[in-house]
Amino acid sequence: MQVIDTSQWPVVKLDVLKQVHLDPKNVRLGTADAKVEADIIEDLFVNEDAFSLVEGICKVGYLTHETPVALKRDDKYVMVEGNRRLAALKAIQNPMLVPNYQARITACAATLADRSALSKIRVMVAPNQTEADQLIAAIHTGNLRKPWSPSRQAAFFQAQIDSGKTFEELLSRYPTINVRKFVFRAHIMNLFRSVKYDDPHLQDFLTTPKWARGLSTLARIFESKDFLDLTGLKMDENGRVSKTTSDDVFKQIATEIVQGMYAENINTRSLNSVKSPRYTQLMKTLRQIVTDAKETGVADSNSHASAQTGSKSGATPTHGSQPDSEKGTGTGGSAPADSTGDKDDASDNQDKPKKHSNARKKKQRNLDLGQIKAPDTYPEALKVLLGELSEIDVQKFPNATFLMIRAVLEKSIKAFAEAKSVDIRSTGNNQKGYVQLGDALKWLLEYVKNNGPRHLIQVIEGVRTGKLVTYTNSGDALNAVNHNHHFEVDPDQAHAMWSSIDSIMRYVMKP
């Protein structure tokens, strides 16, 4: 492997307007091999957002930690790495180079104490195009620099707050960075950590790298309008936050989310959109928690707490002050707040755990479809049916749920077979040319026996015959609820049926 050694490349200082030129062969350009520099600079501003560099340079200065690379062509210096920077510097020296941005560039440049200090730029001079191309490829395609994870980004700004920086100071210190977003994320993590979970497994989970890596999953929840509307979390311009849910209700909400992340049925795959079955199911569950709390009259207790995000003393609010995410991200400018319970006497709190414990033990209203996502190649009708199944209230409509489970199971097996280019009818599993649930299960059993995994054999056999499970977990019961007008099931039996086919459903969703 050839080592790219730039230590011997000369470094020169060039006038940005007179001595160094934009590269007409720059791969960024939408204008193929542009010959006129005016066209190149316009392209970089329109298509590569060079204006954001103008703003950054004028606000925080020109950063010199990375030296751009030039090459001599026909006795002229041409920038081969750093064209956006050069375009920005040229525009600062002469805003008329970019007519459509002239007023904005002029306004930014007016804030500079000495514009002439940016009139020259230090560049490395590559010996030839080949070595220049090797360096450019290594920089842009080699992924040599590992980007910070979302949790690491949030942790950086949390550390700034912990060291005593106020929210206003951070906004001023990092004008080109979306501070609100990262501080919001940091406080969200703190908010969930501050909850005293009843299950010690969940308490320990929040100290693990797995939890930290799950911030992207958590962000899909807390940045959603549904979640912010539900909790009433918002932040004012001074960094003070408030919420409409009580600490106890937020504890139930947080427990539901953390439990799902711990069990791995809440992740970026299952929450791939606000229309995904798992997202829909989660929001219904969270709404039910809030509704149940309102019915018991405890939803609004302790709900108006607010706090300043950071202080001069360096003390971060122990359990609160969540700045809101950035404007324009669909979060509605809201953010989580204090979730700490009041330090009441033990006697005052004796009845509360029982009340909320009972609320948490209420029957689950929706089936858990967190790990069930139809592949893109499966029919749209099946995807729609899965979405409807995830939303149905099992407690109110157990028999309708049972009927939908039957339909989903049969259709999913057929979609799986179709993805394998198999016509189940041609395998002999049919009744007068029609493939019914029993035929689909029999074919799947044969397929798994021949191809694995073997652990599914008993599961499929149990559902198909009912010999290894209770009757209401069998295929015959699924047929009975569809055909027998005297047969019915209750919500617990509907949940049990879904549990019995969960591993089958996960398997057929991965053809």
QUIRA-V333271 format. One record per pair of residues at least 24 apart in sequence whose ideal C-beta (glycine too) atoms are under 7 Angstrom apart, sorted by the first residue. I is the first residue (numbers start at 1). GAP is how many residues later the second one is. D is the distance in whole Angstrom. If there is no record, write none. Layout:
((I:GAP:D) (I:GAP:D))
This chain:
((4:130:5) (4:131:5) (4:134:6) (6:118:6) (6:129:7) (9:115:5) (9:116:6) (9:117:6) (9:118:7) (10:115:5) (11:56:7) (11:111:6) (11:113:5) (12:111:6) (12:113:6) (13:107:5) (13:109:5) (14:63:6) (14:106:6) (14:107:6) (14:109:6) (15:104:6) (15:105:6) (16:70:6) (16:73:4) (16:74:5) (16:77:6) (16:103:6) (16:104:7) (16:105:5) (17:73:6) (17:76:5) (17:77:6) (19:58:6) (20:50:6) (20:57:4) (20:59:6) (20:66:7) (20:101:7) (20:103:7) (21:55:6) (21:56:7) (21:57:5) (21:58:7) (22:57:6) (22:61:5) (22:64:6) (22:65:6) (23:55:5) (23:56:6) (23:57:5) (23:60:6) (26:57:5) (28:55:7) (38:59:7) (41:46:5) (41:49:6) (41:50:7) (41:56:6) (41:57:6) (42:56:6) (44:39:6) (44:40:6) (44:43:4) (45:42:7) (45:53:5) (45:56:6) (48:36:6) (50:34:5) (50:37:5) (50:38:5) (51:50:6) (51:53:7) (53:31:6) (53:32:6) (53:35:4) (54:34:5) (54:37:6) (54:38:6) (54:51:6) (54:54:5) (55:53:6) (55:121:7) (56:120:4) (57:31:6) (57:35:7) (58:50:4) (58:51:6) (58:53:5) (58:54:6) (59:116:4) (59:117:6) (60:115:7) (60:116:6) (62:56:6) (64:58:7) (67:55:6) (67:56:6) (67:57:5) (68:53:7) (68:55:5) (69:54:7) (69:55:5) (69:57:5) (69:63:6) (69:66:6) (70:53:4) (70:55:5) (71:55:5) (71:58:6) (71:61:5) (72:53:7) (80:46:7) (80:52:5) (80:56:7) (81:54:7) (81:55:5) (81:58:7) (86:35:7) (89:29:6) (89:32:6) (92:26:6) (93:26:6) (149:64:7) (150:35:7) (150:65:5) (150:66:5) (150:69:7) (151:61:4) (151:62:7) (151:64:4) (153:29:5) (154:28:5) (154:31:4) (154:32:4) (154:35:6) (154:61:7) (155:31:7) (157:25:4) (157:26:5) (157:29:5) (158:28:4) (161:148:7) (161:149:4) (161:155:5) (162:152:6) (162:154:6) (163:151:6) (164:148:6) (164:149:7) (164:150:3) (165:145:6) (166:144:5) (166:145:6) (166:146:7) (167:72:4) (167:142:4) (167:143:5) (167:156:6) (178:148:5) (180:143:5) (180:144:6) (180:145:6) (180:146:5) (181:144:5) (181:145:4) (183:126:6) (183:140:4) (184:138:6) (184:139:5) (184:140:6) (184:141:5) (184:151:5) (185:30:7) (185:34:7) (187:122:7) (187:134:6) (187:135:4) (187:136:6) (187:149:7) (188:30:7) (188:34:5) (188:134:6) (188:148:6) (189:26:7) (191:128:7) (191:129:7) (191:131:6) (191:145:5) (191:148:5) (192:62:5) (192:66:7) (194:124:7) (194:125:4) (194:145:6) (194:146:6) (195:56:5) (195:59:5) (195:144:6) (197:58:6) (197:61:7) (201:61:7) (202:53:7) (202:56:5) (202:57:6) (202:60:6) (205:53:7) (205:57:5) (206:52:7) (214:47:5) (216:52:6) (217:44:6) (217:49:6) (217:50:5) (217:51:5) (217:54:6) (220:48:7) (220:51:5) (221:36:6) (222:114:6) (223:102:6) (223:106:6) (223:108:5) (224:50:6) (225:105:6) (225:106:7) (225:107:6) (226:57:5) (228:103:6) (228:104:6) (228:106:4) (230:56:6) (230:57:6) (230:60:6) (231:105:7) (233:89:7) (233:101:5) (233:102:5) (233:103:4) (233:104:6) (234:90:7) (234:99:7) (234:100:4) (234:101:7) (235:87:7) (235:88:5) (235:89:4) (235:99:7) (235:100:5) (239:69:6) (239:70:4) (239:82:7) (239:84:6) (240:66:4) (240:67:7) (240:68:6) (241:65:6) (241:66:7) (241:79:6) (241:80:5) (241:81:5) (241:94:6) (241:95:7) (241:96:4) (242:62:6) (242:63:7) (242:64:5) (242:95:5) (243:60:6) (243:93:7) (243:94:4) (244:56:7) (244:59:5) (245:45:6) (245:54:6) (245:58:6) (246:52:6) (246:53:6) (246:54:6) (246:55:4) (246:56:5) (246:57:5) (247:55:5) (247:92:5) (247:93:6) (247:94:5) (248:50:6) (248:93:7) (248:104:7) (248:108:5) (249:40:6) (249:41:6) (249:44:5) (249:50:6) (250:89:5) (252:37:5) (252:104:6) (252:107:7) (252:108:6) (253:33:5) (253:36:6) (256:29:6) (256:30:6) (256:33:7) (260:110:7) (265:103:6) (265:105:3) (265:106:5) (266:104:6) (269:104:7) (270:100:5) (270:101:7) (270:103:7) (277:92:4) (277:95:7) (277:109:6) (277:110:5) (277:113:3) (278:91:6) (278:92:4) (280:107:7) (280:110:5) (280:111:6) (281:85:5) (281:88:6) (281:109:5) (284:81:7) (284:82:6) (284:107:7) (285:81:7) (288:77:6) (292:67:5) (292:70:7) (293:66:7) (296:59:7) (302:40:6) (305:32:6) (305:33:4) (306:31:6) (307:31:6) (363:32:5) (363:128:6) (364:131:7) (365:28:5) (365:29:6) (365:30:5) (366:24:6) (366:28:6) (367:27:6) (367:34:7) (367:128:7) (367:131:5) (371:135:5) (372:133:5) (372:134:7) (372:137:6) (373:136:6) (374:135:6) (375:134:7) (375:136:7) (377:42:6) (378:37:5) (379:36:6) (382:29:5) (382:30:7) (382:33:6) (385:26:7) (394:97:5) (394:100:5) (394:101:6) (395:96:5) (398:91:5) (398:92:6) (398:93:4) (398:95:7) (398:96:4) (399:82:6) (399:89:6) (399:90:6) (401:93:4) (402:79:5) (402:87:5) (402:92:5) (402:95:6) (403:78:6) (403:79:6) (405:73:7) (405:92:6) (405:93:6) (406:31:6) (406:72:4) (406:75:7) (406:76:6) (409:28:7) (409:92:6) (410:27:4) (410:30:5) (412:93:6) (412:96:5) (413:27:4) (413:28:7) (413:31:5) (413:95:6) (414:26:6) (416:92:4) (416:95:5) (417:26:7) (419:92:4) (420:91:6) (437:38:6) (437:41:6) (437:42:7) (438:26:7) (438:37:6) (441:34:6) (456:47:6) (456:48:7) (456:51:6) (459:44:5) (459:45:6) (460:44:6) (463:37:6) (463:38:6) (463:41:7) (469:31:6) (472:24:7) (472:25:6) (473:24:6) (473:27:4))
